[in-house]
Amino acid sequence: AQAPFGRRHATATAVAPPSLAVMSSSPMHAVHPGHVAESAVVPGDLQYVWELIKSMQFKFFKQVVQAKRQEGDDGGALGQFTIAYSDNTVQTLRVTEISERAPLKRSIGMEMVASDPPVGYSARTDLITLSAITHAEKPCVFVEFSSDFSSDATTGVLEDSKFKKREFFNDLCAFP
């Protein structure tokens, strides 16, 4: 008899091959670039939620104390933003892509170009994708926030990213 739908696939992906394991007394490092993705169903219509994210102001996110677009030519066509967090970290993010082409989808991509204090990895790119949910009692949006890290990111960095994304979603869902 065949396993129920999805079960075989989940079992196959739950265990990493031994070649991917890293055993060391120092902090664990990913053998390949790390990928962290979290998602949530956010109340509100697509345009409202999109404007909260696309503006890069992150007014809903309690960890952000200030966000501003940098002036000048270095930011590229889509802009570069300085984000100051409540833990006194300041990061510069360059918007690398914006898509509003599909009627029910939106996305914004960015890359971290600077951090003060410095982070413990070489590179990170982020992608936030929104999809309107078309069959629900109230308007809502499926939002996915993913990050790809360079191979020098530790498992601690990846776990921290996961929990920060969850805080991001908690604040976004609670925003008026």
N, C-alpha and C positions, 0 to 999 in steps of 0.2 A: 504494500500500500504506500502511496505517495504521502509525504509530509504535507501538512496544511500549507496553504499559500503563504509565502514569505518566511516560513520557519527555516527551511533549508538554507535560504540566502542569509538570514541573520546569523545562523550558526557558522556558516562558512566565513563570514567577515568578522566574527567576534574574536577569533584567535589570530594573532599576527604570526607569520612564519618566524622560526627561531633566528633567521638571518637578520631580522629587523630589530631584535632585542639588543640593548646596549647594557652591559654590566660593568659598573665602575663605582669607585668610592667617591668620585667627584659628581657634581650634579649631572643628571641624565641629559643627554643631547639626542635630539631626533636624528635618525640616520638620513632622512630625507626631509625636504621642507615640510613644516607643519601646516596643517589646515585645520582651522577651527570654524565651525558653523553652528549658529543658534537661530531659532526662528520662533515667531509668535503670531498669534492672531490679535490684531490691534483694532480697537473700536474706532469708528470714523470712516468717512468716505475716502477714496483713493487720493483725491486732490488735496484734501486737508492734511492727511498724514504725509503725503509727498512734499508739501510745502514746509512742514516741520523739519524734514530731513534735508531736502535739496538746498535750503538756505545756508546750511553748514553752521547755523548759530546754536543748535542743540539746546534751545531754551527749556525743553522738557527734561533734560538730563541733569540731575542734581550734582553730578561730579564736575560738570563744566561751570566754571565761574566767569569765563569770558571767551568769546570766539569772534574773530574779526578777519576780514579779507585783507590780505597784504596788497599794498599798492606797488606798482612797478611791472617790469617786463619778465621777471624771473618765474612768475607763476604759471606761465602757459596761457592758452586761450580760455581755459575754464576756471582758472584762478587757483590761488594758493591761500590757505587759511592758517592762522595761528590759534590754537586751542589751548587755553589755560585751565588746568584741572584743580580741584580742591586740595590735592596732595602736593601742590606747588610744582607739578610737572607741566612743562609747556612743550607742545609738539606742533610741528608745521606739517600740514597735509596738503598735497597737490591733488586737485581733482583731475583725474585722467580720462574720465568718460561720464557722460550723462545720456541716458536714453529715455525718450518720451514717445517713441515711435509707435508702439502698440497701444491700442485704446485702453487696455486693462492692466498694463504693466508699466513700471517705472524702475530705473536703476541708476545708481551713482557709484562710480569707482574712484578710489583715491589711493595714493601711496604716501607713506610717511617719509619725509625728506630730512627732518631734523627733530631732535629731542633734547631737552635740558631738564633734568640730568639725562645723560646718555642711557639708552636702553642696552640690554645685554644680547642684542642680535643685530645682524647687518641690514636686514630689509623686511618690510611688511607692506602688503597691499591689502586693501579692504574693498568689499563690494556689498552694497546694501540694495536688495531687490524687493520691490513691492508688487503684489498682485491683488487686484480687487477680487473679493469673494462675491460671486454673483448670486448665490442662493443662501440667504441667511435672514433671520428675523430683523436684524438691524444692520446698517452698513458697517462693514469691517474689511480689514486688509490683512493679507498674509505677508509678513515681512521676514526676510532672511538676511542675516548679517554674517558675512564670512570674511575670514582673514587668512592669508597665506604668508607664512613666515619663512625666512631663510633657514638653511640647515643648521645654523649655529644657535637657534632658539632652543632653550631647555624645555623639558616637559612642564616645569613650573611656570614658564612664560605662557605656554599653551593653556594650562589650567587657569591662570590669571585672566587670560583673554576670554575664556569661556564664561567665567563668573562676571566679568565686566559687561559682557554682552547681555547676560541675564539681568543685571542691574539696569542697563540701557532700556531693555524691553519693559521691565517693571515700571520705570519712570515714564516711558512713552505711553503705556497703557493707562496709567493713572493721570496723565496730563489732561486738563479740562478741554 
